[in-house]
Amino acid sequence: QVQLVESGGGLVQAGNSLTLSCAVSGRTFLSHGVGWFRQTPGKEREFVAAIRWNAANTYYPDSVKGRFTISRNNAGRTVELQMNSLEPEDTAVYYCAATISYYSGDYYLQGSYGYWGQGTQVTVSS
């Protein structure tokens, strides 16, 4: 069983940075890819970033590419999302999610993830 807990959300001014952390429990942590998604009221959940189980690849949509960086700390069993140059449009609840073990499919899709955290609010003021 895999459990995920997000932390690090908060209120920040536009142009500033924030780092989100996803703590992943479960003895199979090293075999799971991890992704970040975000959602605002009335909209579908949007893909933000992902990292493969072996950290060989990372993925970002154009909307955050060059501003956001995902990384994993296997010793600490965490996956971090460094967010720079934040914009008001980045305001959302951010969720981390884990794939099944050794997943090799499309990391952009919500359906690729079988485990989800409860989310953390990020608010960017203009």
C-alpha positions, 0 to 999 in steps of 0.5 A: 500500500502506498500513501502520499502526503503533500506539504509546503503549500501556502500564499506567495506573491507573483514572481516568487518561489515555493517548494512542495513536498510529497512524502511517500510511504510504503516499502515499494517507494523506489518502484513508483513513478510520482506525478503532480497535478493541480485543480481549481474549482470548476476545472478538470485536474491538470498535469503539472509534472512527473518523474519516472520510478527510476528518475530517468525522465521527467515530464512537464506541460508547456505551461510550467516548463522552465519554471517548475522542477520535479525531483525525488529524494529516495533516501528521504522518500520524498518527491519535491516540486520546486516552483519558480516565477509563480503566476496567479494562474498557478493558484490551485490545489496541488496533488501528488500521485503515484503510479503502480510499480515500474510503470512505463506508460504515459505519465501525463494521464490521471489514469496512470496513477493509482494512489493520490494524496489529499492535496495542498493549496497554493495561492499566488497573489498578484 
